Each structure stands twice: as C-alpha cells, then as structure tokens.
C-alpha cells in the first residue's frame, strides 16, 4: 500500500514504510539509509526514520536537483 498523504506518514517509521512513501523497493530503501546524509537511527537491529528529519532531508534533496539545472 502506497502512502499518498503527508498525514499518513507516522512520526517514526521503518524502512518498509520508507519504501512505500517513495514507491521504491525495500532493497533501494535500505541502500538509501546507508547514506551518511540520510537521517536514520537504529534501535537494536531495526532501522528507524524520524518524519520531521526525513522531510527536511527530502526537501534538501530537491534543492540539490534544482541547483544542478
């Protein structure tokens, strides 16, 4: 199930939810979380993402694309 509304994104979410938000595979979502600039953290073996930090990261990524044009 794809997440299509901002309100549907949980405050803290996992990689499976990240893949649904971005409409990408779980493998690609895990690769993104390995990037040092990506705002994720671990609790045990589970990788979690904070919604507010994720949205800031996402906004920053779109800014980078705009600068490249």
C-alpha positions in Angstrom: 0.0 0.0 0.0 1.4 3.3 -1.1 1.4 6.3 1.3 -0.1 9.3 -0.6 -0.8 11.9 2.1 1.5 13.7 4.4 -0.8 12.9 7.3 -0.4 9.1 6.7 3.3 9.2 7.4 4.0 8.0 11.0 6.1 10.2 13.3 8.7 7.4 13.4 8.7 4.8 10.7 10.8 1.9 9.4 12.4 1.0 6.1 9.4 -0.8 4.8 7.3 2.4 5.3 10.1 4.4 3.6 9.8 2.2 0.5 6.1 2.8 0.5 6.4 6.6 0.8 9.0 6.8 -2.0 7.4 4.0 -4.1 10.7 2.1 -4.3 11.9 -1.4 -3.5 12.9 -2.3 0.0 16.4 -3.0 -1.2 16.7 0.5 -2.6 15.2 1.9 0.7 17.9 0.1 2.7 20.6 1.5 0.4 19.3 5.0 1.0 19.5 4.5 4.8 23.2 3.7 4.4 24.0 7.1 3.0 25.6 9.3 5.8 23.4 12.2 4.9 20.2 10.2 5.4 18.5 10.8 8.9 18.0 7.3 10.2 18.9 5.6 13.5 18.9 2.1 14.9 17.1 0.5 17.8 18.7 -2.9 18.1 18.7 -4.3 14.5 15.8 -2.1 13.4 16.4 1.0 11.2 14.0 3.8 12.0 13.4 7.2 10.5 12.1 10.4 12.1 9.4 12.0 9.9 10.5 15.6 10.6 14.1 14.9 9.8 13.1 12.8 6.7 11.1 15.7 5.3 14.0 18.1 5.8 16.3 15.6 4.1 13.8 15.2 1.2 13.5 19.0 0.9 17.3 19.3 0.8 17.5 16.7 -2.0 15.0 18.6 -4.2 17.1 21.8 -3.6 20.2 19.9 -4.8 18.4 18.9 -8.0 17.3 22.5 -8.7 20.9 23.7 -8.3 22.1 21.2 -10.9 19.8 22.6 -13.7 
